[in-house]
């Protein structure tokens, strides 16, 4: 399981994504723990979307756990909640 850092904003997003993709599991389901996120913006969604695409390309589902409510709302507003595997009521 990968744990996202406390801060993932525009400045941190490229490094966080690079780190996640470098350590991406080749054969298994990828889990992201977002429960530690405290400061984020729409760049965080870009990181999550890139991870979801990577998982899709490898044929393994992405599981995101502990996503803050505000980020879930942002995902719904941008219309990407389904692609990220978030339930409609999430």
C-alpha positions in Angstrom: 0.0 0.0 0.0 1.2 3.5 -0.9 0.6 6.3 1.6 0.1 9.7 0.1 2.0 12.5 2.0 0.2 15.1 4.0 0.7 17.7 1.3 0.0 17.2 -2.4 -0.4 20.5 -4.2 0.8 21.8 -7.5 4.4 22.0 -6.3 4.5 18.5 -4.9 2.4 16.6 -7.4 5.0 15.8 -10.0 7.4 14.3 -7.4 4.7 12.4 -5.7 3.5 10.9 -9.0 7.0 10.0 -10.0 7.6 8.3 -6.7 4.3 6.4 -6.9 4.9 5.2 -10.5 8.5 4.1 -9.7 7.2 1.8 -7.0 4.0 0.6 -8.7 3.3 -3.1 -8.2 3.6 -5.0 -11.4 1.2 -7.8 -10.8 -1.1 -6.9 -8.0 -3.9 -4.5 -7.0 -2.6 -1.1 -6.1 -3.8 0.5 -2.9 -3.4 4.2 -2.1 -3.9 5.4 1.4 -5.0 9.0 1.2 -6.0 9.3 4.9 -3.0 11.4 5.7 -3.8 14.1 3.2 -4.2 17.4 4.9 -3.4 19.9 2.2 -4.4 19.3 -1.4 -5.7 20.9 -4.5 -6.9 19.8 -8.0 -3.3 18.6 -8.7 -3.9 15.8 -6.3 -6.7 14.6 -8.5 -4.3 14.6 -11.5 -2.0 12.3 -9.5 -4.9 10.0 -8.6 -6.1 10.0 -12.2 -2.6 9.1 -13.5 -2.5 6.3 -10.9 -5.9 5.0 -12.0 -4.7 5.1 -15.7 -1.6 3.1 -14.7 -3.7 0.5 -12.9 -6.1 0.3 -15.8 -3.2 -0.3 -18.3 -1.9 -3.1 -16.1 -5.3 -4.6 -15.8 -5.3 -4.3 -12.0 -7.8 -2.2 -10.1 -6.8 0.8 -8.1 -8.2 1.0 -4.6 -8.1 4.4 -2.9 -8.7 4.4 0.9 -9.3 7.3 3.2 -9.8 10.0 0.6 -10.9 13.2 2.4 -14.5 14.2 1.8 -13.5 17.5 0.2 -11.4 15.7 -2.4 -14.2 13.3 -3.1 -16.5 16.3 -3.7 -13.9 17.8 -6.0 -13.7 14.5 -7.9 -17.5 14.5 -8.3 -17.5 18.1 -9.5 -14.8 17.4 -12.1 -16.7 14.2 -13.2 -13.9 11.8 -12.4 -15.3 10.1 -9.3 -16.4 7.0 -11.3 -13.0 6.6 -13.0 -11.3 6.8 -9.5 -13.7 4.1 -8.2 -15.5 6.3 -5.8 -19.0 5.4 -5.0 -21.7 7.9 -5.8 -22.4 8.5 -2.1 -18.7 8.7 -1.2 
